[in-house]
Amino acid sequence: MPFLSEPLDPLELNDRLHDAHAITAELFSVVISAACRRFPSAGQAEKTAKIERLVASQAWTDAVLALIDLELPQWQVRRIVYDEGEWHCALSRERELPEWLDQAIESHHTDLALAILSAFVDVQRISAPSTRPSVPIVQRETSALYQHQPLCCDNFA
């Protein structure tokens, strides 16, 4: 499976998925290179090989579900619904909770695999590690008054 090395903004990737009519191997590899942190997984080689076999056989829905299993082990498909010509997919961490208590990530598309893949990309985007430090950095700027003044350090006590 060829992987593209171009960095892609998560929102741009989501727009690209919504504009697509069907999944292709190229689009799938773009999603993997832009949104996946564990693929290919050395520790879970059989899951990686399964995804590659599914992509090679163009079993897109199964490939996306296997990718969710590898990349987001705590997330599960909560709901898949076909309504008025579109597939609606919701991914959730707490599938057993009532819907009104759950914070599911939802997406929709006319193609089932793209609806699930769009939800996957949204989850990856919101769960991406923050690049900000946990403690804010304060710039230490001294005023001009203290930059060149001598300081007396003698102890007169």
N, C-alpha and C positions, 0 to 999 in steps of 0.2 A: 504494500500500500504506500503510494508516494506521499510524503509529507511536505507541505509548503512551509518555508521559513519566514514568510512575511508576517510581521506582527499585525494583529487585527483587533480593533477596538470591540469590546463586547456588544455595544449598542449597534455598531456597524454590522457585526456578525448576525445579530438578531434581525436587523433589517434585511440582510441577505437571505436569511432563512424564510422570512415572511414573503419575500418576492419570488422565491423559487417555486416551481410547479411540482417538482419531485426531487427526491434525493438522488444524487449521483455519487460515485466513488470520490470524485474530486471535492465535492461539497462536504462529504463526510470527513475526508482527510483535513480539510480546512478547519472544521469544527474541532477535530482532535488536536490539531497543532495549536489552535487558539484557546481552547477552553479546558483541555484535559491536562491534569497534573500527574496522573498515575499511569497513563498509557504511553508506551508499553510497560507493563509491570513485570519486573524480574521475579518478584515473589509470588506472583499469581500468573504464571506463564500459560496455564491452561485456559484461564479466562481471556487472556490476550489472544491466544490462538483461536478460541471460539469466535471472538469478535472478527478476527481476520477472515475466518471461514465464512461467516455470515455475510460479510461485505463482499467477498468473492462470489458468493452465490446470489447476491443482491436481495437478501432477506432483510430489508431495511428496518422494519419494525422490531424484529428479533435482535438485530444488531444494536439498535438504540437502547432497547431494554437491557441487553447484556452490558452495554457501556454504562448505563445507570448503575447496574449492579457492581461494576468494577470501580467507578469513580465516586459514586455517592452511596456507599453501603448503608447509611442511616436513612436514606430517602426511599420512598416507595410510591408506586402509582396509586393515587387515592381514587381517581375517577377518570373514566374515558367515556365521553358521550358524543353521539352524532346528532346534531341539531341544525336544521335548516341549511344543509349543504356544507357544514363545517364540523370538524372534529375538535372537541374541547378536552384538554388533558390537564389534570391537576396532580402535582407531586407534593408529597407531605412527609414529614418526619413522624408525626403522630396520627397514623391512619385510624386508630381505634377511638380517638376523641370525636365528639360530635362536631359537625362541620362548623358551627358557629364559634367553637373554641379553637379550631385548628387554623394555623397560618399556612395554608397551602399556596403553592406557586402555580398559577394557571396560565395556559397558553391555548391558542386555537389556530387551526389551519385547515385547508380543504383536504390535505393529505394527512393520513393518520401518523405516519412516521415523522413527518415534519412538525406536527403538533407536539408530539412527545419530545422530539429533539429541541424544539424551541423552549419548552418548559425546562429541559435539562440545562440549556445554555443560561436561562434566567437564574436557575438555582446556582450554577457555577459562578455567575456574576455576583450574586449577593453573598455567597459564602467564600469568595476569594479573600485570601489574607490581605489585610490592610497594609499599605506601604508606610503608613504613619507609625511613629513610635508610640508606645503605650503612655509614655510620659512626654509632655510637650517640651520642646527645646526653647529655652529663653535666651535671646540674644543678649550678650553682656556688652553693653555700650556704656562707656564712662563719659561723663560730661567733660567739656574742655577745662572746667575749673579744677578737676582733680588729676589731669593728665601730667602736668609738669610742676606740681607743687611739692616741695620737700616735706617729708613726714618725719616728725620727731619720735624716736622710739626709745628714748631714755626712760629709766624707771627712777623717779625722784623720791620714792617712798623710803 
